Amino acid sequence: MSITRPLWRPAYVAIGSNLNDPRARILEAFGRIAALPATRAVLRSRLYLSRPLGPQDQPDFVNAAAGVLTRLGARELLDALLGIERVMGRERHERWGPRIIDLDLVWFAGPPIDETGLTVPHRSVSERNFVLYPLADIAPELDIPGHGRVLDLKLRAGDNGLVALE
């Protein structure tokens, strides 16, 4: 009798923080992602400083991206990421408001998914330079279905308001 295990599949996570020492929160998130069960963190982008997307009366964000290999399904991985947010103290008050940590599953190997609470690829991935620049550090040739190649999307988005920190 053979045991069938789920395949290792690549996925990419966008990470952002603008509260409680954002650089340290990003580094903590990298560590917590690497510790997820059935998941291996294999790529880490540089850190970037960006202006807030929504209300401007909040601190600038530090952003990054992580590339993982996982045996988790997309929903399981998203649930694990939301669990990391909770453990790190994320509270959801206002859309685009300040936050200790924000973890977005932006791409997951396989066909696109559009379910309640889970859309991959992330709908806004092609419009956000604070996601595209870190993602281009680790996956410039990634073709995001319905959007295009990460490097091309990065060039179209431009670097307005974005500064590499490392």
N, C-alpha and C positions, 0 to 999 in steps of 0.2 A: 504494500500500500504506500503510495507516494503522497507526500504532503505538499500541497500547492501553497506557496507564499505569494503575497502581492509583490508585484515588480517594484523596483526602485524607480521613482519618477522625479524629474526635476520640477522645481517650483521656485518662484521669485516673490520675495516679500519686501514691500516698501516700509521704511521705518522713519518715524518722525517724532520729535519732542520739542517743546518750548518752555517747559517748567522744571524746576528742581534740578538744576545742572544738566541741561539737555544732552551734552556730550556724554556724560556719565550714564544717563538713561539709555542712550543709543548703545553704548558698549555693554551695558547690562542686558539689554534686549538681545544683542548678538549672542551672548552667553546662554541666555534662557532658550533661545531658538535652537542652539546647538545641543541643548540638553533634552529636547523633546524626544519621546520614545519613537522608535522606528524612523528616525530622521537624522540626517547628517548635514551639518552646515559645511558647505564646501567653498563658498565664495563670499567675499565681503567687500563692499565698495568703499571708496573714500567717504569722508563726511563732508557735507555741504551746508552752508548757512543760507537760508531763504527767508524772504518776507512772508508774513502770514497770507494765506489765500483769502480768508474772510475778513472779519473785523480787524482793522489795523491797530487798534489800541491794545495790543498784546505783544509779547516779546517775539523776536525772530525765531524761526525753527532751525533745528539741526536735523538734516535728513540723510538717509543712507539706504542701501538695499542689501539684502542677503539672498544668496542662491543656495538652495538646499536640494538634497536627494531625500525622498521620503517614500515609505511604504504606506503611509496614511492616504486615505482618499481626500479629495479636495474639501469636503465638508468637515472631516475629522481634523484636517490641518487648520482650517479656519477656526474651528472650535478651540483648538489648542492655542492658537494665536490670541483669541479673545480671552482665554484663560490667563495667558501671560499678561495681557493688558490689566485684567482684574487684580492679579497678584501684585503688579507694579503700582496699583492705585489709580488706574484710569477711571474717571467719572465722566459720564456723558451728560453735559448740560446744554451746550449750544452748538449747532452745526458750525464747523470751521472755527470753533473757539480754541482757547488754550488747552493744552493737554500734556500730561506727564509722558504718555507714550501713545503712539498710534501705529498699529501694525495692519497693513493691508496686503492681502493675497492678490497680487497683480497678474500673475500668470501661473498656470498649472498645466502640465503636459496632458494632452488629450483634447477631445473636442471642447468647444466653448460650453460653458455652463451658465444658465440663466434661471435660477430658482429663487424663491423667497429667501432673502438674506445672503445669497451667494451668487455673485456674477464674476466669472473669469473668462476671458481677461477682464480686468477692471475697466468699467466704462470710460473713465476719464484718464486712462493711462497716457493717451497720445497728446493730452493737453497740458500736462503738468511737468514743467522742466525739473522741479524738485524730485520727481520720480524718475524721469528719463535720464538725467545726468548720472545719478548713482547706478541705475540699471545699465547704462552704456559702459560703465566701468567694468562690469562683470559679464555682460551678455550683449555686446554691441550688434551681433549678427542675428539675435533672436527675432524671429518673425512673429509678431503678435497678430493673430487672425482678426481681420476686420480693421486693423490699424496700420500695419506695415512693420518694417524693420526698425529696431530700436535706434540704431545710429541715425537713420534718416529722420525719424521722429524727433530725436534730440536736436538735430540741426534746424529743423523747422520750428521747434519750440523756442530756440534761442536761450541765452543765459541771463536774460534780464532779471536782476535782483538776486542772482545766485552767485555764491562765492565758495570755492573749494577751501576746506579747512586743513586738509592734510594731503 
